[in-house]
Amino acid sequence: MSDRASIYQERYSPWAPLLMRLVMGYGFILHGWVKLSRGPARFEVLLTQLGVPFPKLMSWVVPLVELLGGIAVLAGAFAVITAVPLIATMLAAMFSVHLKHGFSSVNTIGLTADGPVFGPPGYEINLLYIAGLLSLALGGAGAFSVDSLMAHRRRARRQARVV
């Protein structure tokens, strides 16, 4: 790697997770909010049809995990802890709903005068969310994140104690 590329990477790589956090955080917030705003009872019906245990409880837990987890991802807060329940929701959705529809998130099943007709999405998006969450958990939330701010404060306190 050239010196120029190395300097570029050193300067900008801490910012790379920010783009991922913005999109994923917004996605989780939106999905959680939709489930809550339509009423957990409607989501409970779907969970019951899927055979999910404790559908009444889960009709509240899942949207709250998505909403609060999305806020945490957006803020870059507690990346490792936040990733665990969000990955669990993605795996549950993938295996209970999306797996049977194949990989692609865009399944064109027909064409009308108004344009294409789409079928149910596959598990592609679930895997993308899981990969993004694992990347944040393993690589950190990056610059401009709560995790980065907390790490900076911990380092400052340690240095103050040493001096």
Buried (B, 14 or more C-beta within 10 A) or exposed (E): EEEEEEEEEEEEEBEBBBEBBEBBBEBBBEBBBEBBEEEBEEBBEBBEEEEBEEBEEBBBBBBBBBBBBBBBBBBBBBBEEBBEBBBEBBBBBBEBBBEEBBEEBEBEEEEEEEEEEEEEBBBBBBBBBBEBBEBBBEBBBBBBBBBBBBEEEEEEEEEEEEE
